Amino acid sequence: MESVLWIVLAIALAIAEAFTATFLIIFFAVGALAAGGAAALGAPLLVQAIVFAIVSGLSVAALRPIVMRHAQSAGESGETPFGIEAIEGSQAMVLEEVSADHGLVKIDGELWTARSFDGAETYAPGDRVRVIKVKGATAIVWRDDHPNL
């Protein structure tokens, strides 16, 4: 019966991890699974708790740095950015007026829907803008202070 409780705890912790971005709770789920294994082998509750604590602690100490290193953006890790990370910060040419509600820009030969970062700003066709962020398939843009870059 105790092993079932540990497994239920592990599942609950894994589900909780899905709602966070910390990559921490999942290691306690691993510890709960290990404690469930100890319970299934007939270990007393104190041993189960010790197994939970040791496996959780070792998982956090050994695996979390690896996971966090792989979770870094290319900019943070010094690698060449690609995909959306490469688009953010790049220059774009306004093709259709960009405002808070609508717009179209050309980024490296590709057409993107665009919105103004500051809802009060509008950009006319031909203006150069800088991509601040990408939300879904929409580029959030701001005036380009350095148009010759």
C-alpha positions as CSV (number, residue, x, y, z in Angstrom):
1,M,0.0,0.0,0.0
2,E,2.8,2.4,0.8
3,S,4.4,1.8,-2.7
4,V,1.1,3.0,-4.3
5,L,1.1,6.2,-2.2
6,W,4.7,6.9,-3.3
7,I,3.8,6.3,-6.9
8,V,0.7,8.6,-6.6
9,L,3.0,11.2,-5.0
10,A,5.5,10.8,-7.9
11,I,2.7,11.3,-10.5
12,A,1.4,14.4,-8.6
13,L,4.9,15.9,-8.5
14,A,5.4,15.2,-12.2
15,I,2.1,16.9,-13.0
16,A,3.1,19.9,-10.8
17,E,6.4,20.1,-12.7
18,A,4.4,20.5,-16.0
19,F,2.9,23.7,-14.6
20,T,6.3,25.2,-13.6
21,A,9.4,26.1,-15.5
22,T,11.8,25.3,-12.7
23,F,13.0,21.8,-13.6
24,L,13.2,21.1,-9.9
25,I,10.0,19.3,-8.8
26,I,10.6,16.4,-11.3
27,F,13.6,15.3,-9.3
28,F,11.5,14.8,-6.2
29,A,9.2,12.7,-8.4
30,V,12.2,10.5,-9.2
31,G,12.9,10.3,-5.5
32,A,9.3,9.3,-4.8
33,L,9.5,6.6,-7.4
34,A,12.7,5.2,-5.8
35,A,11.0,5.3,-2.4
36,G,8.0,3.4,-4.0
37,G,10.5,0.8,-5.2
38,A,11.9,0.5,-1.7
39,A,8.4,0.1,-0.3
40,A,7.6,-2.6,-2.8
41,L,10.6,-4.5,-1.7
42,G,9.3,-4.3,1.9
43,A,11.5,-1.6,3.4
44,P,10.3,0.1,6.5
45,L,8.9,3.7,6.3
46,L,12.1,5.3,7.7
47,V,14.2,3.6,5.0
48,Q,11.7,4.7,2.3
49,A,12.0,8.3,3.5
50,I,15.8,8.1,3.5
51,V,15.7,6.7,0.0
52,F,13.4,9.5,-1.1
53,A,15.7,12.1,0.4
54,I,18.9,10.7,-1.0
55,V,17.6,10.0,-4.5
56,S,16.0,13.4,-4.7
57,G,19.1,15.2,-3.4
58,L,21.4,13.3,-5.8
59,S,19.1,13.9,-8.7
60,V,19.0,17.6,-8.0
61,A,22.8,17.8,-7.5
62,A,23.8,15.6,-10.5
63,L,21.1,16.1,-13.1
64,R,19.7,19.6,-12.7
65,P,22.9,21.4,-13.8
66,I,22.9,19.3,-17.0
67,V,19.2,20.0,-17.7
68,M,19.7,23.8,-17.0
69,R,22.7,24.0,-19.3
70,H,20.7,22.5,-22.1
71,A,17.7,24.7,-21.3
72,Q,19.7,28.0,-21.8
73,S,19.0,30.0,-24.9
74,A,21.8,30.3,-27.5
75,G,22.5,33.8,-26.5
76,E,23.1,32.8,-22.9
77,S,25.3,29.8,-23.8
78,G,27.4,31.7,-26.4
79,E,26.2,29.5,-29.3
80,T,24.9,30.8,-32.6
81,P,21.1,31.5,-32.3
82,F,18.7,29.8,-34.7
83,G,15.0,29.8,-35.3
84,I,13.0,32.4,-33.4
85,E,16.0,33.3,-31.3
86,A,17.8,34.4,-34.5
87,I,14.9,36.6,-35.6
88,E,14.6,38.5,-32.3
89,G,16.8,41.5,-32.5
90,S,17.0,41.5,-36.3
91,Q,16.0,44.3,-38.7
92,A,12.7,44.2,-40.6
93,M,11.2,46.3,-43.4
94,V,7.6,47.4,-43.0
95,L,5.5,46.4,-46.0
96,E,2.0,47.2,-44.6
97,E,1.4,49.8,-41.8
98,V,2.2,48.3,-38.4
99,S,0.2,49.3,-35.5
100,A,-1.1,47.8,-32.3
101,D,-3.7,45.8,-34.2
102,H,-2.1,44.7,-37.5
103,G,0.9,45.0,-39.8
104,L,3.2,43.1,-42.2
105,V,7.0,43.1,-42.2
106,K,9.7,41.4,-44.2
107,I,12.4,39.7,-42.1
108,D,15.3,38.2,-44.0
109,G,13.1,37.6,-47.1
110,E,10.2,36.2,-45.1
111,L,6.8,37.9,-44.6
112,W,5.7,38.1,-40.9
113,T,2.6,39.6,-39.4
114,A,3.7,42.3,-37.0
115,R,2.4,44.4,-34.1
116,S,3.9,47.5,-32.6
117,F,5.6,47.0,-29.3
118,D,4.2,50.2,-28.0
119,G,0.5,50.3,-29.0
120,A,0.7,54.0,-29.6
121,E,3.4,53.7,-32.3
122,T,2.7,53.1,-36.0
123,Y,5.2,52.4,-38.7
124,A,4.6,53.3,-42.4
125,P,5.6,51.1,-45.3
126,G,9.3,51.4,-46.0
127,D,10.2,52.1,-42.4
128,R,13.0,50.0,-40.8
129,V,12.1,48.4,-37.5
130,R,13.8,46.1,-35.0
131,V,12.1,42.8,-33.9
132,I,11.9,42.9,-30.2
133,K,10.1,39.6,-29.6
134,V,8.2,36.9,-31.5
135,K,4.9,35.8,-30.1
136,G,3.6,32.8,-32.1
137,A,3.8,33.9,-35.8
138,T,3.7,37.6,-35.0
139,A,6.8,39.8,-34.7
140,I,6.6,42.5,-32.1
141,V,8.6,45.4,-33.5
142,W,9.9,48.8,-32.4
143,R,11.6,51.6,-34.4
144,D,15.1,50.8,-35.4
145,D,17.5,53.3,-33.8
146,H,20.4,52.0,-35.8
147,P,19.0,51.6,-39.4
148,N,22.4,50.9,-41.0
149,L,23.2,47.7,-39.0
